[in-house]
Amino acid sequence: MKRIKKKKRIIKLNPEMLDALRKQRERFRQKFGRDPGPNDPVFFDPDSDVPAPMSEDYIKRETVTAMTEAGISPVAIYAYRRTGLIVSEENYARLSPEERAEWNAAVEEYLKGHEKADHD
């Protein structure tokens, strides 16, 4: 059986991204007392005693916290929670028709819920 070789990809990182990865490697060392290995996650669950990927729930919580601290509108945060999409004016056009429909439905759901609350 012939094994398929994976193509190596080179990704150029800007200085900020390189710094972020260096800091993440240092967090790994501090948490686990060793350098990360090739099978260790770059972004690990800080609550786990062994190197494990961050859970989806953890990522969503941290994302919502960051969005809130950055002053992102409550409607965008709600739509992110419903869809998992982070949408801006710049990337809206790049969404698939299905993603746009899902995003728009979440926005409408939020607005209807708050419109009703405003009238009560």
Sequence and secondary structure as in RCSB ss.txt:
>XXXX:A:sequence
MKRIKKKKRIIKLNPEMLDALRKQRERFRQKFGRDPGPNDPVFFDPDSDVPAPMSEDYIKRETVTAMTEAGISPV
AIYAYRRTGLIVSEENYARLSPEERAEWNAAVEEYLKGHEKADHD
>XXXX:A:secstr
              HHHHHHHHHHHHHHHHHHSS   TTS SSB TT SS  B  HHHHHHHHHHHHHHTT  HH
HHHHHHHH     TTTGGGS HHHHHHHHHHHHHHHHHHHHHHH 
